[in-house]
Amino acid sequence: QANSGIEVNGNFYLKDEYTNVTPKILSYLNRNLHIQQNHPLCLVRDRIVNYFYKSYKNSRGNPIFSVYDNISPVVSVQQNFDSLLIEPSHPSRTKSDCYYINNNYLLRGHTTAHQSELIQAGLDSFLVIGDVYRRDEIDSTHFPVFHQIDAVRLHTRDQLFKNNDELQLFELGDNVEGGKQTCHTLEAVKLLEHQLKQCLVGLAQSLFGKDVEYRWVETQFPFTCPSWELELKYKDDWLELLGCGIMKQPILTEAGVVDQIGWAFGLGLERVAMKLYQIPDIRLFWSQDSGFLNQFKTATADTNVVYKTVSQFPQCKNDISFWLAENGDFNSNDFYDLVRTVGGDIVEQVNLVDSFVHPKSKQTSHCYRITYRHMEKTLTQEEVNLVHKKIEDEAAEKLGVKIR
Ligand code: PHE
């Protein structure tokens, strides 16, 4: 059967009812923007890596952290979720949030997916950098592919407490109380929290300047406890920079580590680059246009580039209205993917502008406004109409909706 398999990065996978990767999404694999010289995402990545190289050195003056930036984004469900204690019922696992290759494999939703395997391989201080894939809405700050950097730092008792024999990492307990894992001593958690926060405030300052205003917000991740988000004040708004926390001990035990505790964090590169260089639209990172790329051509990691919009081409807005299929399994993310596949990168935004249920027929109607804008030229209404019509036709055919 010609349609029963799918090839990704040279490997063959059987399709099943989970398969929802699209050829459009697969076309982003191996672009590797985060290692493309002078690409703004690579500049940000270099800045962060340099900060870790400079801040953490061994007695010989060599960097302690090692960097992994070419691990394939195809991961197993075990890597992306199970190894991180993400419950089977957790919403981040659903088909409407992830790009599944089949029920066993997916495009990673975070670089944290590699945490357990690298610890198992014997590493105790590392950075993982790569492309991650999430089904999401469409606007100037969301794109189904973006880039993350994750870090892990483990400590033995002697490293953390400088050989002070009085202090211990562990005590008896296997649950959570007072916002802390009961298997950890209070002194170990507090010292680790202090070191983690000091490291990340230093990172924020090295990116956005010594005077950057920040605040810590308590949060929850399935794989850390306690957990925090670091927010930065940026033009009167609080911007979430990263998530972090003390690693859940069972992750380490499962990976064969019984005498260490550690911290971890994860951060999105696009968000940092957009603020740092004042890049207004997330699609620009994928531009191959010299008008964009040349502005970063001579930059080093420390150069302060301010992106200048070459010219702002006009938007074109077209609405699409349809009755949802009667079987009720319509999901907006399916529609967004279809719009991306058919419309490609000229789609700037898709917004649900109206939704109602017909009083008699009980059918649900959705109206979406699709905003089209090309990054490098003016689109004509005729060009847009052709694409828009194709989206209507495919939505009717593939999603079973009835165009109104
Ligand atoms: N994986 C988390 C995310 O994608 C970030 C994170 C990494 C948080 C490591 C805590 C520890 O949002």
Residues whose N, C-alpha, C, O or C-beta is under 5 A from the ligand:
A	BS01	LIG	H110 T112 F221 T224 G243 C244 G245 A264 F265 G266
